[in-house]
Amino acid sequence: MNLTIDMPWQKDLSVNHCRMGPKGNWRLKDHVQAWMDMLAWKIKIDLMQTAQHMMWLPGDSPINVVVDFRYPNDQKRDDHNTYKILCDAVAAGLGIDDKHIRISTGTIEIDRDNPGFMITVEDSK
């Protein structure tokens, strides 16, 4: 079973851009949290529309997430910072702990007209 979500490009989508919140707690910047919420809700809606929401219960096998990057330019980036954001958002959308997620890179290309991410979620069963 596969679920594919196309997400728009977001600048500075990284855990490196956290801010110190009240009481010394770290929190994500607002634009990063909003992007994560949008991805989580897209996953929830797609699962409910296809009646697959009961299929994504955590078990012995991990959930595989493949990310295809469409960058707006050829600037160097650290994709590993983006992975943490993606894992947390996918886990929230599926209602599981992110320890069940295995993430990998698909394609990386430059797309100046339509930058973004193609995120494919699949169970390994």
Buried (B, 14 or more C-beta within 10 A) or exposed (E): EEBEBEBEBBEEBBBEBEEEEEEEEEEBBEEBBEBBEBBBEBBBEBBEEEEBBEEBEBEEEBBBBBBBBBBBEEEEBEBEBBBBBBBBBBBBBBBBEBEBBEBEEBEEEEEEEEBBBBBBBEBEE
